[in-house]
Amino acid sequence: MGLPEAGRRRTPGLRREEVAVLAGVGVSWYTWLEQGRDIKVSGEVLDALVRALRLTRVERAHLYRLAGLNPPQADPSDRVPVGPELRRLIDAWSPRPAYVRDRHWDFTAVNDAARLVFGYGDTDHNCLVSFFTNARYRVLHRHWADLAPDVAAGFRADAARYPEDPEFDRIAADLAAVSPEFAELWERHDVGEHTSAVKAVDHPEAGLLEFEATLLPLPEHPGQSLILHHPRSGTGTEERLAELVRRSLVPSPTG
């Protein structure tokens, strides 16, 4: 491997000189990096160190932060499909709504409570598109018009994280062609991050349902987020929601 001879090893692992050789950097420079000195560090050099040290994705991100750089976004090929554990989690969240969406806001998992409460059907594949085009979803949301600017701004903020990904522009262009409201909001170029929100749903069977929605990024699923909805305390939502879900599980009487 061309590593320098350094005598008998007292501890396992690579020596400083060996790491420097494998990464293609000077020993002094690597020593200064370890000492946290004020030196210039590029992503290319950090990635060379990642390969030399065989760091994991999480360790790589930590190294970037230590060097004062933003960790690179995970490559789409690194995405991990939603596994059975996560699906069991959102199913166990019922009768409260929950779903998982990817970085393009496509649904990757939706529990039955979310379909029942928000009116998601078989044709609903993308959270953004459904917000602006699903008529039932729009009617159910009491504050739809107030939320719409934040939704569009949130999608633009997510698109900015992946400037080389053309899928965001495609989704936005296709949606703008069928939704004048989205087209107008998209032209504003507003950006915003929202990890929590309050949703009020006028459900035809259960009445007013109010939720506190929380978005949780999933580190093991790059680009994906878990959105959990919890009934607002003191609104009676929890009781009405439980009854709504219970009735939906009762088989319809046959003639």
PyRosetta script that sets phi, psi and omega in degrees:
from pyrosetta import init, pose_from_sequence

init()
pose = pose_from_sequence("MGLPEAGRRRTPGLRREEVAVLAGVGVSWYTWLEQGRDIKVSGEVLDALVRALRLTRVERAHLYRLAGLNPPQADPSDRVPVGPELRRLIDAWSPRPAYVRDRHWDFTAVNDAARLVFGYGDTDHNCLVSFFTNARYRVLHRHWADLAPDVAAGFRADAARYPEDPEFDRIAADLAAVSPEFAELWERHDVGEHTSAVKAVDHPEAGLLEFEATLLPLPEHPGQSLILHHPRSGTGTEERLAELVRRSLVPSPTG")
pose.set_psi(1, -7.4)
pose.set_omega(1, 179.5)
pose.set_phi(2, 77.0)
pose.set_psi(2, 21.6)
pose.set_omega(2, -179.7)
pose.set_phi(3, -79.8)
pose.set_psi(3, 147.6)
pose.set_omega(3, -179.6)
pose.set_phi(4, -69.6)
pose.set_psi(4, 146.6)
pose.set_omega(4, 174.9)
pose.set_phi(5, -75.6)
pose.set_psi(5, 130.3)
pose.set_omega(5, -177.0)
pose.set_phi(6, -134.0)
pose.set_psi(6, 19.2)
pose.set_omega(6, 176.6)
pose.set_phi(7, 80.8)
pose.set_psi(7, -171.2)
pose.set_omega(7, -176.8)
pose.set_phi(8, -68.9)
pose.set_psi(8, 140.2)
pose.set_omega(8, -178.7)
pose.set_phi(9, -88.3)
pose.set_psi(9, 132.7)
pose.set_omega(9, 175.7)
pose.set_phi(10, -90.9)
pose.set_psi(10, -28.3)
pose.set_omega(10, 179.0)
pose.set_phi(11, -132.8)
pose.set_psi(11, 153.7)
pose.set_omega(11, 179.3)
pose.set_phi(12, -71.6)
pose.set_psi(12, 162.3)
pose.set_omega(12, 176.3)
pose.set_phi(13, 104.3)
pose.set_psi(13, 173.7)
pose.set_omega(13, -178.4)
pose.set_phi(14, -80.4)
pose.set_psi(14, 143.2)
pose.set_omega(14, 173.4)
pose.set_phi(15, -81.5)
pose.set_psi(15, 165.2)
pose.set_omega(15, -178.4)
pose.set_phi(16, -56.8)
pose.set_psi(16, -43.5)
pose.set_omega(16, -179.0)
pose.set_phi(17, -63.6)
pose.set_psi(17, -36.6)
pose.set_omega(17, -178.8)
pose.set_phi(18, -70.4)
pose.set_psi(18, -39.7)
pose.set_omega(18, 177.4)
pose.set_phi(19, -62.4)
pose.set_psi(19, -43.0)
pose.set_omega(19, -179.8)
pose.set_phi(20, -60.5)
pose.set_psi(20, -43.1)
pose.set_omega(20, -179.7)
pose.set_phi(21, -64.5)
pose.set_psi(21, -46.7)
pose.set_omega(21, -177.9)
pose.set_phi(22, -64.7)
pose.set_psi(22, -33.0)
pose.set_omega(22, -179.2)
pose.set_phi(23, -87.1)
pose.set_psi(23, -10.0)
pose.set_omega(23, 179.3)
pose.set_phi(24, 74.4)
pose.set_psi(24, 32.4)
pose.set_omega(24, 178.7)
pose.set_phi(25, -123.7)
pose.set_psi(25, 165.0)
pose.set_omega(25, 178.8)
pose.set_phi(26, -73.3)
pose.set_psi(26, 149.5)
pose.set_omega(26, 179.8)
pose.set_phi(27, -63.6)
pose.set_psi(27, -42.1)
pose.set_omega(27, -179.8)
pose.set_phi(28, -62.7)
pose.set_psi(28, -44.4)
pose.set_omega(28, -180.0)
pose.set_phi(29, -61.5)
pose.set_psi(29, -43.7)
pose.set_omega(29, -179.7)
pose.set_phi(30, -65.1)
pose.set_psi(30, -36.0)
pose.set_omega(30, 177.0)
pose.set_phi(31, -63.2)
pose.set_psi(31, -42.7)
pose.set_omega(31, 178.1)
pose.set_phi(32, -63.4)
pose.set_psi(32, -37.1)
pose.set_omega(32, 178.2)
pose.set_phi(33, -62.6)
pose.set_psi(33, -45.9)
pose.set_omega(33, 178.4)
pose.set_phi(34, -60.3)
pose.set_psi(34, -34.8)
pose.set_omega(34, -177.7)
pose.set_phi(35, -81.4)
pose.set_psi(35, -5.3)
pose.set_omega(35, 178.1)
pose.set_phi(36, 75.8)
pose.set_psi(36, 25.9)
pose.set_omega(36, 179.5)
pose.set_phi(37, -71.0)
pose.set_psi(37, 162.1)
pose.set_omega(37, -177.9)
pose.set_phi(38, -80.8)
pose.set_psi(38, 85.9)
pose.set_omega(38, 180.0)
pose.set_phi(39, -126.6)
pose.set_psi(39, 158.1)
pose.set_omega(39, 178.6)
pose.set_phi(40, -79.3)
pose.set_psi(40, 132.3)
pose.set_omega(40, -179.4)
pose.set_phi(41, -129.9)
pose.set_psi(41, 130.6)
pose.set_omega(41, 177.8)
pose.set_phi(42, -103.9)
pose.set_psi(42, 161.3)
pose.set_omega(42, 177.2)
pose.set_phi(43, -63.6)
pose.set_psi(43, -33.5)
pose.set_omega(43, 180.0)
pose.set_phi(44, -63.7)
pose.set_psi(44, -42.3)
pose.set_omega(44, 179.5)
pose.set_phi(45, -67.5)
pose.set_psi(45, -41.5)
pose.set_omega(45, 178.9)
pose.set_phi(46, -61.8)
pose.set_psi(46, -40.4)
pose.set_omega(46, 179.3)
pose.set_phi(47, -66.9)
pose.set_psi(47, -31.1)
pose.set_omega(47, 175.0)
pose.set_phi(48, -65.2)
pose.set_psi(48, -39.6)
pose.set_omega(48, 176.2)
pose.set_phi(49, -66.9)
pose.set_psi(49, -37.0)
pose.set_omega(49, 178.1)
pose.set_phi(50, -60.1)
pose.set_psi(50, -44.0)
pose.set_omega(50, 180.0)
pose.set_phi(51, -67.8)
pose.set_psi(51, -40.0)
pose.set_omega(51, -179.0)
pose.set_phi(52, -65.5)
pose.set_psi(52, -39.2)
pose.set_omega(52, -177.2)
pose.set_phi(53, -92.0)
pose.set_psi(53, -5.7)
pose.set_omega(53, 179.7)
pose.set_phi(54, 55.6)
pose.set_psi(54, 50.8)
pose.set_omega(54, -178.3)
pose.set_phi(55, -77.4)
pose.set_psi(55, 152.0)
pose.set_omega(55, 174.9)
pose.set_phi(56, -78.8)
pose.set_psi(56, 172.1)
pose.set_omega(56, 178.8)
pose.set_phi(57, -58.4)
pose.set_psi(57, -41.9)
pose.set_omega(57, 179.7)
pose.set_phi(58, -66.4)
pose.set_psi(58, -42.8)
pose.set_omega(58, 179.4)
pose.set_phi(59, -65.8)
pose.set_psi(59, -36.6)
pose.set_omega(59, 177.2)
pose.set_phi(60, -61.5)
pose.set_psi(60, -45.6)
pose.set_omega(60, 179.2)
pose.set_phi(61, -61.1)
pose.set_psi(61, -39.7)
pose.set_omega(61, 179.5)
pose.set_phi(62, -64.8)
pose.set_psi(62, -39.9)
pose.set_omega(62, 178.5)
pose.set_phi(63, -62.1)
pose.set_psi(63, -43.0)
pose.set_omega(63, 178.3)
pose.set_phi(64, -59.6)
pose.set_psi(64, -43.2)
pose.set_omega(64, -178.6)
pose.set_phi(65, -66.5)
pose.set_psi(65, -39.4)
pose.set_omega(65, 177.9)
pose.set_phi(66, -61.3)
pose.set_psi(66, -31.8)
pose.set_omega(66, -180.0)
pose.set_phi(67, -85.7)
pose.set_psi(67, 1.5)
pose.set_omega(67, 179.0)
pose.set_phi(68, 80.4)
pose.set_psi(68, 19.5)
pose.set_omega(68, 179.2)
pose.set_phi(69, -114.8)
pose.set_psi(69, 153.3)
pose.set_omega(69, 175.2)
pose.set_phi(70, -75.8)
pose.set_psi(70, 132.0)
pose.set_omega(70, 178.4)
pose.set_phi(71, -61.8)
pose.set_psi(71, 141.0)
pose.set_omega(71, 177.4)
pose.set_phi(72, -61.7)
pose.set_psi(72, 148.1)
pose.set_omega(72, 175.4)
pose.set_phi(73, -67.2)
pose.set_psi(73, 145.0)
pose.set_omega(73, 179.3)
pose.set_phi(74, -63.6)
pose.set_psi(74, 139.1)
pose.set_omega(74, 177.7)
pose.set_phi(75, -69.1)
pose.set_psi(75, 142.2)
pose.set_omega(75, 179.6)
pose.set_phi(76, -53.6)
pose.set_psi(76, -30.2)
pose.set_omega(76, -179.4)
pose.set_phi(77, -69.9)
pose.set_psi(77, -13.8)
pose.set_omega(77, 179.4)
pose.set_phi(78, -86.7)
pose.set_psi(78, -3.6)
pose.set_omega(78, -176.3)
pose.set_phi(79, -63.9)
pose.set_psi(79, 139.6)
pose.set_omega(79, 178.5)
pose.set_phi(80, -103.9)
pose.set_psi(80, 124.3)
pose.set_omega(80, 179.5)
pose.set_phi(81, -59.0)
pose.set_psi(81, 151.2)
pose.set_omega(81, 177.1)
pose.set_phi(82, -61.4)
pose.set_psi(82, 122.6)
pose.set_omega(82, -177.2)
pose.set_phi(83, -92.6)
pose.set_psi(83, 175.7)
pose.set_omega(83, -178.5)
pose.set_phi(84, -62.9)
pose.set_psi(84, -29.8)
pose.set_omega(84, -179.6)
pose.set_phi(85, -64.3)
pose.set_psi(85, -44.5)
pose.set_omega(85, -179.5)
pose.set_phi(86, -68.9)
pose.set_psi(86, -37.0)
pose.set_omega(86, 177.1)
pose.set_phi(87, -64.6)
pose.set_psi(87, -39.0)
pose.set_omega(87, 177.3)
pose.set_phi(88, -65.5)
pose.set_psi(88, -33.9)
pose.set_omega(88, 179.5)
pose.set_phi(89, -63.8)
pose.set_psi(89, -48.2)
pose.set_omega(89, -178.1)
pose.set_phi(90, -71.7)
pose.set_psi(90, -29.4)
pose.set_omega(90, 175.1)
pose.set_phi(91, -67.6)
pose.set_psi(91, -38.4)
pose.set_omega(91, 179.3)
pose.set_phi(92, -70.1)
pose.set_psi(92, -19.8)
pose.set_omega(92, 178.8)
pose.set_phi(93, -71.6)
pose.set_psi(93, -20.8)
pose.set_omega(93, 177.0)
pose.set_phi(94, -59.0)
pose.set_psi(94, 143.1)
pose.set_omega(94, 15.6)
pose.set_phi(95, -84.1)
pose.set_psi(95, 12.4)
pose.set_omega(95, 177.2)
pose.set_phi(96, -88.6)
pose.set_psi(96, 141.0)
pose.set_omega(96, -178.0)
pose.set_phi(97, -69.0)
pose.set_psi(97, 144.4)
pose.set_omega(97, 176.2)
pose.set_phi(98, -157.2)
pose.set_psi(98, 148.1)
pose.set_omega(98, 174.0)
pose.set_phi(99, -157.5)
pose.set_psi(99, 165.6)
pose.set_omega(99, 177.4)
pose.set_phi(100, -119.8)
pose.set_psi(100, 135.2)
pose.set_omega(100, 176.4)
pose.set_phi(101, -128.3)
pose.set_psi(101, 152.2)
pose.set_omega(101, -179.8)
pose.set_phi(102, -91.4)
pose.set_psi(102, -171.2)
pose.set_omega(102, -173.4)
pose.set_phi(103, -68.3)
pose.set_psi(103, -21.5)
pose.set_omega(103, 176.1)
pose.set_phi(104, -90.1)
pose.set_psi(104, 5.9)
pose.set_omega(104, -177.9)
pose.set_phi(105, 70.0)
pose.set_psi(105, 19.8)
pose.set_omega(105, 171.6)
pose.set_phi(106, -74.8)
pose.set_psi(106, 138.7)
pose.set_omega(106, 175.2)
pose.set_phi(107, -68.7)
pose.set_psi(107, 130.7)
pose.set_omega(107, 173.5)
pose.set_phi(108, -112.0)
pose.set_psi(108, -15.9)
pose.set_omega(108, 175.1)
pose.set_phi(109, -163.6)
pose.set_psi(109, 135.4)
pose.set_omega(109, -179.1)
pose.set_phi(110, -138.9)
pose.set_psi(110, 131.0)
pose.set_omega(110, 177.6)
pose.set_phi(111, -85.3)
pose.set_psi(111, 164.8)
pose.set_omega(111, -175.2)
pose.set_phi(112, -63.3)
pose.set_psi(112, -32.3)
pose.set_omega(112, 180.0)
pose.set_phi(113, -63.8)
pose.set_psi(113, -38.8)
pose.set_omega(113, 178.8)
pose.set_phi(114, -65.6)
pose.set_psi(114, -38.8)
pose.set_omega(114, 177.9)
pose.set_phi(115, -65.6)
pose.set_psi(115, -39.5)
pose.set_omega(115, -177.6)
pose.set_phi(116, -70.9)
pose.set_psi(116, -42.9)
pose.set_omega(116, -175.1)
pose.set_phi(117, -77.8)
pose.set_psi(117, -45.0)
pose.set_omega(117, -172.8)
pose.set_phi(118, -96.6)
pose.set_psi(118, -3.8)
pose.set_omega(118, 176.2)
pose.set_phi(119, 78.3)
pose.set_psi(119, 22.5)
pose.set_omega(119, 177.2)
pose.set_phi(120, -69.1)
pose.set_psi(120, 134.8)
pose.set_omega(120, 178.5)
pose.set_phi(121, -118.9)
pose.set_psi(121, -168.6)
pose.set_omega(121, -177.7)
pose.set_phi(122, -66.4)
pose.set_psi(122, -22.6)
pose.set_omega(122, -178.4)
pose.set_phi(123, -90.8)
pose.set_psi(123, -0.6)
pose.set_omega(123, -180.0)
pose.set_phi(124, -90.2)
pose.set_psi(124, 108.4)
pose.set_omega(124, -178.6)
pose.set_phi(125, -118.0)
pose.set_psi(125, -14.8)
pose.set_omega(125, -175.9)
pose.set_phi(126, -136.3)
pose.set_psi(126, 130.2)
pose.set_omega(126, -175.7)
pose.set_phi(127, -61.3)
pose.set_psi(127, -43.1)
pose.set_omega(127, -179.6)
pose.set_phi(128, -66.5)
pose.set_psi(128, -47.8)
pose.set_omega(128, -178.5)
pose.set_phi(129, -62.3)
pose.set_psi(129, -41.8)
pose.set_omega(129, 179.6)
pose.set_phi(130, -64.1)
pose.set_psi(130, -37.7)
pose.set_omega(130, -179.8)
pose.set_phi(131, -59.0)
pose.set_psi(131, -40.3)
pose.set_omega(131, -174.6)
pose.set_phi(132, -96.0)
pose.set_psi(132, -14.3)
pose.set_omega(132, -175.1)
pose.set_phi(133, -121.9)
pose.set_psi(133, -17.7)
pose.set_omega(133, -179.5)
pose.set_phi(134, -80.7)
pose.set_psi(134, 108.0)
pose.set_omega(134, -174.7)
pose.set_phi(135, -61.4)
pose.set_psi(135, -40.4)
pose.set_omega(135, -179.0)
pose.set_phi(136, -66.2)
pose.set_psi(136, -42.1)
pose.set_omega(136, 178.1)
pose.set_phi(137, -58.8)
pose.set_psi(137, -42.8)
pose.set_omega(137, -177.5)
pose.set_phi(138, -65.9)
pose.set_psi(138, -42.9)
pose.set_omega(138, -179.7)
pose.set_phi(139, -65.9)
pose.set_psi(139, -37.7)
pose.set_omega(139, -178.1)
pose.set_phi(140, -66.9)
pose.set_psi(140, -35.8)
pose.set_omega(140, -174.8)
pose.set_phi(141, -78.5)
pose.set_psi(141, 113.5)
pose.set_omega(141, -177.0)
pose.set_phi(142, -62.4)
pose.set_psi(142, -36.7)
pose.set_omega(142, -175.4)
pose.set_phi(143, -112.2)
pose.set_psi(143, 38.4)
pose.set_omega(143, -176.4)
pose.set_phi(144, -56.1)
pose.set_psi(144, -47.9)
pose.set_omega(144, -176.2)
pose.set_phi(145, -63.6)
pose.set_psi(145, -34.4)
pose.set_omega(145, 179.4)
pose.set_phi(146, -72.5)
pose.set_psi(146, -33.2)
pose.set_omega(146, -177.7)
pose.set_phi(147, -80.8)
pose.set_psi(147, -26.8)
pose.set_omega(147, -172.6)
pose.set_phi(148, -54.0)
pose.set_psi(148, -47.1)
pose.set_omega(148, 179.4)
pose.set_phi(149, -60.0)
pose.set_psi(149, -38.9)
pose.set_omega(149, 179.6)
pose.set_phi(150, -66.6)
pose.set_psi(150, -37.3)
pose.set_omega(150, 179.8)
pose.set_phi(151, -64.6)
pose.set_psi(151, -47.5)
pose.set_omega(151, 179.0)
pose.set_phi(152, -63.5)
pose.set_psi(152, -40.8)
pose.set_omega(152, 179.9)
pose.set_phi(153, -66.5)
pose.set_psi(153, -34.9)
pose.set_omega(153, 178.4)
pose.set_phi(154, -67.5)
pose.set_psi(154, -38.8)
pose.set_omega(154, 178.7)
pose.set_phi(155, -67.7)
pose.set_psi(155, -38.9)
pose.set_omega(155, 178.2)
pose.set_phi(156, -65.8)
pose.set_psi(156, -37.2)
pose.set_omega(156, 178.2)
pose.set_phi(157, -64.0)
pose.set_psi(157, -40.8)
pose.set_omega(157, 178.0)
pose.set_phi(158, -67.1)
pose.set_psi(158, -38.1)
pose.set_omega(158, 178.3)
pose.set_phi(159, -62.1)
pose.set_psi(159, -35.1)
pose.set_omega(159, -178.7)
pose.set_phi(160, -66.8)
pose.set_psi(160, -22.1)
pose.set_omega(160, 178.3)
pose.set_phi(161, -72.5)
pose.set_psi(161, -20.7)
pose.set_omega(161, -177.4)
pose.set_phi(162, -128.0)
pose.set_psi(162, 68.3)
pose.set_omega(162, -174.1)
pose.set_phi(163, -62.6)
pose.set_psi(163, -20.6)
pose.set_omega(163, -178.7)
pose.set_phi(164, -92.4)
pose.set_psi(164, 1.8)
pose.set_omega(164, -176.5)
pose.set_phi(165, -97.2)
pose.set_psi(165, 110.0)
pose.set_omega(165, -177.2)
pose.set_phi(166, -75.4)
pose.set_psi(166, -10.1)
pose.set_omega(166, -175.9)
pose.set_phi(167, -64.5)
pose.set_psi(167, -33.1)
pose.set_omega(167, 179.1)
pose.set_phi(168, -62.5)
pose.set_psi(168, -45.3)
pose.set_omega(168, 179.4)
pose.set_phi(169, -64.8)
pose.set_psi(169, -37.4)
pose.set_omega(169, 179.6)
pose.set_phi(170, -64.0)
pose.set_psi(170, -46.1)
pose.set_omega(170, 179.9)
pose.set_phi(171, -61.6)
pose.set_psi(171, -45.6)
pose.set_omega(171, -178.5)
pose.set_phi(172, -63.9)
pose.set_psi(172, -42.0)
pose.set_omega(172, -179.2)
pose.set_phi(173, -66.0)
pose.set_psi(173, -44.1)
pose.set_omega(173, 179.9)
pose.set_phi(174, -64.1)
pose.set_psi(174, -40.1)
pose.set_omega(174, -178.8)
pose.set_phi(175, -71.1)
pose.set_psi(175, -40.0)
pose.set_omega(175, 179.2)
pose.set_phi(176, -61.5)
pose.set_psi(176, -29.3)
pose.set_omega(176, -178.6)
pose.set_phi(177, -70.5)
pose.set_psi(177, -22.5)
pose.set_omega(177, -177.5)
pose.set_phi(178, -115.6)
pose.set_psi(178, -9.8)
pose.set_omega(178, -178.8)
pose.set_phi(179, -128.1)
pose.set_psi(179, 102.3)
pose.set_omega(179, 178.1)
pose.set_phi(180, -60.0)
pose.set_psi(180, -34.8)
pose.set_omega(180, 179.9)
pose.set_phi(181, -63.0)
pose.set_psi(181, -45.3)
pose.set_omega(181, 178.8)
pose.set_phi(182, -66.3)
pose.set_psi(182, -41.6)
pose.set_omega(182, -179.2)
pose.set_phi(183, -56.9)
pose.set_psi(183, -43.1)
pose.set_omega(183, 179.7)
pose.set_phi(184, -65.8)
pose.set_psi(184, -44.1)
pose.set_omega(184, -179.5)
pose.set_phi(185, -67.9)
pose.set_psi(185, -37.9)
pose.set_omega(185, -178.9)
pose.set_phi(186, -64.7)
pose.set_psi(186, -33.1)
pose.set_omega(186, -179.8)
pose.set_phi(187, -70.4)
pose.set_psi(187, -16.1)
pose.set_omega(187, 178.3)
pose.set_phi(188, -71.9)
pose.set_psi(188, -24.7)
pose.set_omega(188, -178.3)
pose.set_phi(189, 62.2)
pose.set_psi(189, 29.7)
pose.set_omega(189, 175.0)
pose.set_phi(190, -73.5)
pose.set_psi(190, 147.3)
pose.set_omega(190, 174.7)
pose.set_phi(191, -129.8)
pose.set_psi(191, 148.8)
pose.set_omega(191, 178.7)
pose.set_phi(192, -168.0)
pose.set_psi(192, 149.2)
pose.set_omega(192, 177.2)
pose.set_phi(193, -113.9)
pose.set_psi(193, 131.8)
pose.set_omega(193, -178.6)
pose.set_phi(194, -137.1)
pose.set_psi(194, 108.3)
pose.set_omega(194, 178.8)
pose.set_phi(195, -96.6)
pose.set_psi(195, -3.1)
pose.set_omega(195, 177.3)
pose.set_phi(196, -149.1)
pose.set_psi(196, 152.9)
pose.set_omega(196, -179.8)
pose.set_phi(197, -160.6)
pose.set_psi(197, 162.4)
pose.set_omega(197, 174.2)
pose.set_phi(198, -111.2)
pose.set_psi(198, 128.0)
pose.set_omega(198, -179.9)
pose.set_phi(199, -118.1)
pose.set_psi(199, 133.2)
pose.set_omega(199, 177.1)
pose.set_phi(200, -118.9)
pose.set_psi(200, 123.1)
pose.set_omega(200, -175.7)
pose.set_phi(201, -118.4)
pose.set_psi(201, 124.5)
pose.set_omega(201, 174.2)
pose.set_phi(202, -90.7)
pose.set_psi(202, 87.5)
pose.set_omega(202, -175.4)
pose.set_phi(203, -82.0)
pose.set_psi(203, 133.7)
pose.set_omega(203, -176.0)
pose.set_phi(204, -63.7)
pose.set_psi(204, -23.7)
pose.set_omega(204, -178.9)
pose.set_phi(205, -103.8)
pose.set_psi(205, -32.5)
pose.set_omega(205, -174.0)
pose.set_phi(206, -104.6)
pose.set_psi(206, -9.5)
pose.set_omega(206, -176.9)
pose.set_phi(207, 82.8)
pose.set_psi(207, -156.5)
pose.set_omega(207, -176.2)
pose.set_phi(208, -72.6)
pose.set_psi(208, 124.6)
pose.set_omega(208, 176.0)
pose.set_phi(209, -120.2)
pose.set_psi(209, 126.0)
pose.set_omega(209, -178.1)
pose.set_phi(210, -118.3)
pose.set_psi(210, 132.1)
pose.set_omega(210, -176.1)
pose.set_phi(211, -129.4)
pose.set_psi(211, 150.2)
pose.set_omega(211, 166.3)
pose.set_phi(212, -101.9)
pose.set_psi(212, 115.8)
pose.set_omega(212, -177.6)
pose.set_phi(213, -99.1)
pose.set_psi(213, 134.6)
pose.set_omega(213, 179.7)
pose.set_phi(214, -126.9)
pose.set_psi(214, 130.7)
pose.set_omega(214, 178.3)
pose.set_phi(215, -100.2)
pose.set_psi(215, 126.2)
pose.set_omega(215, -178.4)
pose.set_phi(216, -122.1)
pose.set_psi(216, 112.6)
pose.set_omega(216, 175.6)
pose.set_phi(217, -62.3)
pose.set_psi(217, 146.5)
pose.set_omega(217, -178.6)
pose.set_phi(218, -109.7)
pose.set_psi(218, 99.0)
pose.set_omega(218, -176.1)
pose.set_phi(219, -56.8)
pose.set_psi(219, -33.6)
pose.set_omega(219, -179.1)
pose.set_phi(220, -80.6)
pose.set_psi(220, -5.9)
pose.set_omega(220, 178.4)
pose.set_phi(221, -128.2)
pose.set_psi(221, 79.1)
pose.set_omega(221, -174.0)
pose.set_phi(222, -49.6)
pose.set_psi(222, 129.0)
pose.set_omega(222, 178.4)
pose.set_phi(223, 85.0)
pose.set_psi(223, -8.5)
pose.set_omega(223, -177.9)
pose.set_phi(224, -101.3)
pose.set_psi(224, 152.4)
pose.set_omega(224, -178.8)
pose.set_phi(225, -136.2)
pose.set_psi(225, 146.2)
pose.set_omega(225, 175.2)
pose.set_phi(226, -101.3)
pose.set_psi(226, 126.7)
pose.set_omega(226, 178.8)
pose.set_phi(227, -112.9)
pose.set_psi(227, 116.6)
pose.set_omega(227, -179.1)
pose.set_phi(228, -110.1)
pose.set_psi(228, 138.8)
pose.set_omega(228, 178.3)
pose.set_phi(229, -114.7)
pose.set_psi(229, 125.8)
pose.set_omega(229, -179.4)
pose.set_phi(230, -118.7)
pose.set_psi(230, 131.7)
pose.set_omega(230, 179.6)
pose.set_phi(231, -58.2)
pose.set_psi(231, 136.0)
pose.set_omega(231, 178.8)
pose.set_phi(232, -70.6)
pose.set_psi(232, 133.9)
pose.set_omega(232, -178.3)
pose.set_phi(233, -64.5)
pose.set_psi(233, 140.6)
pose.set_omega(233, 175.8)
pose.set_phi(234, 79.7)
pose.set_psi(234, 6.7)
pose.set_omega(234, -178.8)
pose.set_phi(235, -103.7)
pose.set_psi(235, -7.7)
pose.set_omega(235, -176.2)
pose.set_phi(236, 76.5)
pose.set_psi(236, 4.8)
pose.set_omega(236, -177.3)
pose.set_phi(237, -63.3)
pose.set_psi(237, -42.3)
pose.set_omega(237, -175.9)
pose.set_phi(238, -59.0)
pose.set_psi(238, -43.5)
pose.set_omega(238, -179.4)
pose.set_phi(239, -68.4)
pose.set_psi(239, -45.4)
pose.set_omega(239, -179.4)
pose.set_phi(240, -66.1)
pose.set_psi(240, -34.9)
pose.set_omega(240, 179.2)
pose.set_phi(241, -66.4)
pose.set_psi(241, -45.2)
pose.set_omega(241, 179.7)
pose.set_phi(242, -60.5)
pose.set_psi(242, -40.7)
pose.set_omega(242, 179.8)
pose.set_phi(243, -68.0)
pose.set_psi(243, -39.2)
pose.set_omega(243, 178.8)
pose.set_phi(244, -61.5)
pose.set_psi(244, -46.6)
pose.set_omega(244, -179.7)
pose.set_phi(245, -66.6)
pose.set_psi(245, -40.0)
pose.set_omega(245, -180.0)
pose.set_phi(246, -61.0)
pose.set_psi(246, -43.9)
pose.set_omega(246, -179.4)
pose.set_phi(247, -66.5)
pose.set_psi(247, -32.5)
pose.set_omega(247, -178.9)
pose.set_phi(248, -69.3)
pose.set_psi(248, -20.1)
pose.set_omega(248, -179.4)
pose.set_phi(249, -90.3)
pose.set_psi(249, -10.7)
pose.set_omega(249, -179.9)
pose.set_phi(250, -79.9)
pose.set_psi(250, 124.2)
pose.set_omega(250, -178.9)
pose.set_phi(251, -61.5)
pose.set_psi(251, 143.0)
pose.set_omega(251, 176.5)
pose.set_phi(252, -67.7)
pose.set_psi(252, 139.4)
pose.set_omega(252, 179.7)
pose.set_phi(253, -66.2)
pose.set_psi(253, 140.2)
pose.set_omega(253, 178.5)
pose.set_phi(254, -90.9)
pose.set_psi(254, 152.6)
pose.set_omega(254, -179.8)
pose.set_phi(255, -67.5)
pose.dump_pdb("model.pdb")
